[in-house]
Amino acid sequence: MYSHILVPLDTSELAEQALPHAEALARCFQAELHLLTVVHTPHDDLSEGEPDDQFDPRTLEAQEYLQGLAGRLSEDGVPTSVTVRQGDVAEEIIAQAAEDPCDLIVMCTHGRSGLGRWVYGSIADRLLRYSPLPTLLVRASKA
């Protein structure tokens, strides 16, 4: 049913709580995991050309972070690839899902509501509204 699962991560322990669910699905369906981190870049900060992310310390840090996770998953027998993108987080997740042959997105939601959700927005909400793929949301817990 699923052969490629996209897992957006923001380098937080809360976001990583989606990994056991994604890993279990990958094992069940013999699927590949695609780990993604988006380095948030406000639209105003993007120049007309492609961003020069080759030496951006945030991008390099995100790449190292994802490579570490991918190494552990690969050692455990789960095929894994990694991608780091720059831009608006929700837009880049949707773009990556369209570019990769993904059939499912698995991610954590931080569970903000009310004013916090209005102020910070909700990546999960935007994905549910605009992504053409099914999305499995895992409620992150602080415990």
C-alpha positions in Angstrom: 0.0 0.0 0.0 2.8 2.4 0.9 6.2 2.3 -0.7 7.7 5.7 0.1 6.9 7.6 3.3 7.9 11.2 3.9 8.8 12.2 7.4 9.3 15.9 8.0 11.5 16.7 11.0 12.4 20.0 12.6 15.4 18.6 14.6 13.3 18.5 17.8 12.8 15.6 20.1 9.0 16.2 19.8 9.1 15.9 16.0 11.2 12.7 16.3 8.2 11.0 18.1 6.8 10.4 14.6 9.8 8.2 13.7 8.7 5.0 15.5 5.3 5.2 13.7 7.0 5.8 10.4 9.5 3.0 11.0 6.8 0.5 11.9 4.8 1.4 8.7 8.0 1.1 6.6 8.7 -2.3 8.0 5.1 -3.4 7.6 5.0 -2.3 3.9 8.7 -2.7 3.1 8.7 1.0 2.3 11.5 3.5 2.1 11.6 6.5 4.5 12.3 9.9 3.1 13.5 12.2 6.0 13.1 15.9 5.3 14.1 19.0 7.2 13.1 22.4 6.0 15.3 25.3 7.0 12.8 28.1 7.4 13.6 31.1 5.2 11.0 33.9 5.1 10.0 34.8 1.6 11.6 38.3 2.1 15.0 36.6 2.7 15.1 34.7 -0.6 17.0 36.4 -3.4 15.9 36.1 -7.0 18.2 33.2 -7.7 18.5 29.9 -5.9 19.6 30.2 -2.3 23.3 29.4 -1.7 22.7 26.7 0.9 26.0 24.9 0.3 27.7 26.8 3.1 24.7 27.8 5.2 25.4 26.5 8.7 21.7 25.7 9.4 21.5 23.6 6.2 24.8 21.8 7.0 23.6 21.1 10.6 20.2 19.8 9.3 22.0 17.6 6.8 24.2 16.1 9.6 21.2 15.6 11.8 19.3 13.7 9.1 22.3 11.7 8.1 22.6 10.5 11.7 19.0 9.4 11.9 19.2 7.8 8.4 22.3 5.8 9.5 20.6 4.4 12.5 17.5 3.5 10.5 19.5 1.9 7.7 21.5 -0.2 10.2 18.1 -1.4 11.5 17.2 -2.5 7.9 14.9 0.4 6.9 16.0 2.0 3.6 16.2 5.8 4.2 17.0 8.9 2.2 17.5 12.5 3.4 16.7 15.9 2.0 17.2 19.4 3.3 15.2 22.2 1.7 15.0 26.0 2.3 11.8 28.1 2.4 8.4 28.1 3.9 8.1 24.9 5.8 4.6 23.7 4.8 5.2 24.7 1.1 8.5 22.9 1.0 7.0 19.7 2.6 4.2 19.7 0.0 6.8 20.3 -2.8 9.0 17.5 -1.6 6.0 15.1 -1.5 5.2 16.0 -5.1 8.8 15.6 -6.3 9.4 12.3 -4.5 7.3 9.3 -5.2 5.8 9.5 -1.7 2.4 8.0 -0.9 2.2 9.0 2.8 3.4 11.8 5.1 4.0 10.9 8.8 4.7 13.8 11.2 4.1 15.0 14.7 1.9 17.8 15.6 2.9 19.9 18.6 -0.8 20.3 19.6 -1.0 24.0 19.8 -4.5 25.5 19.9 -6.2 28.8 20.2 -3.9 31.8 20.3 -0.7 29.8 19.9 -1.9 28.2 16.8 -3.1 31.5 15.4 0.2 33.2 16.1 2.5 30.4 15.0 0.3 28.8 12.4 0.1 25.1 12.1 2.2 23.2 9.6 0.1 20.1 10.2 -3.1 22.1 9.5 -1.7 23.4 6.2 -0.6 20.0 5.2 -4.0 18.5 5.9 -5.6 21.3 3.8 -3.2 21.4 0.8 -1.3 18.2 0.5 -2.6 15.7 -2.0 -1.2 12.8 0.1 -2.7 11.1 3.1 -1.1 12.4 6.3 -0.7 10.6 9.6 -0.4 13.0 12.5 1.1 11.8 15.7 0.4 13.9 18.8 3.7 14.8 20.4 3.9 14.4 24.1 6.4 16.1 26.5 6.7 13.1 28.8 
